[in-house]
Each structure stands twice: as structure tokens, then as C-alpha cells.
Amino acid sequence: MLKQYSDLGPRRLRGLTWLNENTYAMKEGKGEEEKLIAFDLSKNKETVKWTPGSLTSALKADAVEVKSLPAFDKLGTNLFTFSINGAYYLWDVKSGKVKGYKNDVEGISDVHFSNGGDYMTYVKGENIYLKPLAGESKQVTVDGNRDLVYGKAVSRFEFGISEGIFWSPGDEPAFAYYRNDQSEVSDYPLVDLTKTPAGSDLIKYPMAGGKSEKISVELYYAKTGKTVKIQTDESEDTYICTINWAPDGNSVVLVTLNRDQNHMQFKAYNAMTGSFIGRLYEEKDDKYVEPLYPLVFTSDNSTEFIYMSQKNGFMHAYLRKNGEEKQLTSGNFPLTGILGMNQDKSLMFFEGTGENPTESQIFRLSLTDGTFERISHNNGVYHGVLSDNGAYFITYFSSIDVPGKVVIADNKGNVLKQLLSAPDPLEEYDISRPELLNITNEKGTVLHARMIKPHDFDESKKYPVLVYVYGGPHAQLVQNRWWGSAPLWMNYMAEKGYLVFTVDGRGSYNRGKEFEQAVFRNLSELEMDDQLAGVAYLKSLKYVDENRMAVHGWSYGGFMTTSLMLKKPGVFKVGVAGGP
């Protein structure tokens, strides 16, 4: 909206990625002049890898004309896949060769590639198909339908689930996949407004208290055609949250969660027989457990791994080795992502908020001496992409004052090369920059807030206020990133004479277990109290017109809007609830 992600958004680098241990690549130019340029840090050398013309020549056997370079998706060191006109290709960076999978099937989804790229899997008609790099497609499952779905993400993408097919990292080409029996899950209608008159499309949606999906896991071996069923003894409505292959490919570890979501288990299974090997770990909580991250194995087998948990108050890393446990990271802040390890697995890298919950920093952990340290330097939001050997980072940074910087850094955080310092795209516009604030609720808890004022703000005047609300688990609106994470429509409203205010209350993300679990089975109540703490702060400002206050939000924010209007009458003159 309002060109926030185009003309009025900060400049970005296109297609930036690591090709291998020392070489990164990115796109430059447009149209026929577009290039994929690679830069080797070890040789300080720049080369052109592709242009539309050179890629057209490489694909001449398929009579493909490339007008602009496709997105190159990293499969492994020096190995990428890409798609043009629905056909998929494998690019070997080292040899420069491109090979086509020559799939001419339309309407496919959930495409995945084996370790090394010799095979491709995809889903069509709720069944899984296997396509060798050289050979014809083979149907792996045959009974898929609307009620029985193979190879797709389950549980409505909760618990960190984003995929449905998982290739083995071992030498034997095999993949694991979800089998989702949703025959007893109720239908839910979605209104289709593209038709006249409007119609409805039915989807399967497990409602609270209703019948759930029956999820199981199977393995398929590409060379032999053998199918192995994992022999779980779980109840039918157990969630299977992550499927983790051991590095040697001989075992699979499933992370399971009961329907009440308060008992998580890590269970290992033999990958050749599907039989149960043993329980590696379990965790219980009076409220709920959240398995959001895959396991990171530190040896070839399944008995030594690193996992993430917030059982001690904040999300941190723990090492399990032969049944014993050691906490690896600590601090009164959560880790928010695993960035990877270096080549010899002596160092591990994470993202986390650090001391300020509105920020994201990069951290380095030594697995030899236990040193855990922040290696990013400025206040704001960082995101790091680790090179293949863990020696370098591509680091993205922004803050409320910095539109965006991209640098190459070593794994100690030292900047080696700046790739981009984006200019302020809003510099010539008469709009005011958002302000980040801290307020307290009635319990004395600090809450993070954001205020946007008109560019010609006059403290002697009285202004109406629009409170924008979301709230609830896994939501965070106020961050020290460019423009404070605020959409530009808020500045539009500010220029119409409003103050636009947002506060992240209890239940929102990146504040730790106690803060987030406070709303457990009591949704909206404490969140409303914290929104009213925001209102109290606003009323303390002499330039706020407390008789002209509005509240607005979408989705959970729509639910919060209706809750505030109905349960706290008289606070807001008007509420606009979107999709409550």
C-alpha cells in the first residue's frame, strides 16, 4: 500500500546468495542487461555467471528463451535449482553445466530435490511423484485425495511446520513425508468474492474441540521403491512437528506433541525398518510447549544433537549427548533463529533479541569452550546468512533511522565489505518518523509502543488518536527496524490529523515464556488491560483528545477490537474490526 514495498521502500539487493564457501552472487541490471555476478572473496575476483542470453544458450535444447533471470534456489554447495515456464533445472556452479528435469506436468506443488539433485519430488492430486534427473516420473503414493493428503505441510503450518517432504542427507536417496488423514476434519467454507454471485470453497480446518488430523510418517527409497512406515504408538490426534533425519541417514527422529500441547517428545526410529529405537528426550509444561525449530545434529548418529527450548524462561539452546544434557546458551532474552555451524562444527550461530526485545542481534557460540557472545554491533534488527563453511556472513541491518545496510562480515562480526547502504526513500516527503516508546502497565511491566504524529505536529493542539492493535501469540508490531515496522498508511492517517499509536501487550512475541504464556486460556483479558495502559499513557499527554479515540485491527487484532468495544465500553468512540 502507498508503494511501501516498491518506490517508497528502501533499495534492496536482488538475488543475493552464497554460491559456496567463499563466493557470493547477486543480480545487477534489468532486461537484456541483467547479470548474475559472482565475487570470490578468497581471490578478490568478480565474474559474470549468467545473463538472459547466456542462459538461453544453455537451455537451447529445450527451446527456452530467457527474458529475465529466474530465482536461483540453493540446494547445496555449488548446487542450485531454478524454474522457467514450469520446468525445473539443476545448475552446477563448479562445472557451469545446467541439466533439466524435463518435467512437463502442470499443476504441481511442493517441489523438493534430493541431496545432490539427482531426484525431484512433487505433489499432484494429493499424491507424491518422484522424477529422476534422467528418467520418467514415478507415482509414489496412489490413494491420495481430498481426505488423504501426502507430502504437504500439516497442522495448519503451526509448530514450525512448513514442508511435507524431507530428503535424507545420507548417501542412500530416500525421503520422509507426511501422510495426513483428514477425513474426520470438518469442512470450513471460504467465501469466493471473485464470482458473481459469490460462491464458497470448502477447506479442511480442524476447529478447537473438534476432530483433528491423523498424521503419520512414511519413508520412500528412490532406488529400490521400498516404502517404510514409521511405527509410532501415538494417539491418533498427536501432532508430529518435525521430521529429522540423522546425518548418516540410518535413523529418523520425530518431534511429537500431544493434543493438549503440553507434552513434547523426541523419538528415534530405524530408517530401514520403521521400528522404534528409543525416546531421546521429553518436556512437559503446565501450559504449553512449543517445538518451533528442527534438531541440529553434532555427530553422524541420532544420539547427539542440539535443540531449542524455552523451558527455563527464554528460548535457548541445549545439547543432548548419550542421554545427558547441557545448556549451551543463556540470558534473559530469547534466541529467535538458528543460522548454522562452521565446517568443523566447533562454532554455532544464532539470532536473538539481546537485551532489547524490539531488536534482533547475531550471536556466536563456541562448542569447545562454551563462549557465547554477541557479534553484531549496532542497535536495530540484524539478519545473517552464513556461508557454506561458516567463515562469513551476509548481514542485513536496519533500524528506525537506517533504511538498510548489507555487508559481508567474518564470523567474528568484523565487516569486510559493504554491499549496500540504502538511501532514505522518504527523505523528500513531509511525514514524521515513528517514535519508539516504553510505557508500563498496572503491574509495572514495561511495554514497547510506537507513536506516529503529523509532520506539522503542534503540542498546543488537541489530536484524535487511532490505536492500532494486534496482540496475541507470535505477534510483534513494535520493532527497532526501518520505520519502526510501521506501514505507511499510518503516516497517511497522521497527515489527516491523527496520532497513530500501537503497543505490544502481554502475550506478544520475543518477551519470554512468562510474558507470552500470560494469556493462556484467557485470551483478550490481559491484552485489553495492556491496551488500556496505552490509553492511560495517551490521556496523560496534554495534546491528546481523550474524547476522540478509535481502535482498529485485523485478524486477532479484529478480535481485540471487538473485545475492547464490547467489554470496555466508552473508551473508544469507534472501532473498526477486520476479519475478527
Secondary structure, DSSP 8 states (H G I E B T S, - for coil): -TTTTTTTS----EEEEE-SSSEEEEEES-GGG-EEEEEETTTTEEEEEE-HHHHHHHTGGGT---SS----EEEETTEEEEEETTEEEEEETTT--EEE------S-EEEEE-TTSSEEEEEETTEEEEEESSS--EES-----SSEEESS--GGG-TT---SEEE-SSSS-EEEEEEEE-TTS-EEEEEETTSSS-EEEEEE---TTS---EEEEEEEETTT--EEE------TT-EEEEEEE-TTSSEEEEEEE-TTS-EEEEEEEETTT--EEEEEEEEE-SS-----S--EESSSSTTEEEEEE-TTSS-EEEEEETTEEEE----SS-EEEEEEE-TTS-EEEEEE-TT-TT-BEEEEEETTT--EEE---SSSEEEEEE-TTSSEEEEEEE-SS---EEEEEETTS-EEEEEEE---TTTTS-----EEEEEE-TT--EEEEEEE--TT--TTS-EEEEEE---STT-----SSGGGG--HHHHHHHHTT-EEEEEE-TT-SSS-HHHHHTTTT-TTHHHHHHHHHHHHHHHTSTTEEEEEEEEEEETHHHHHHHHHHHHSTTS-SEEEEE--
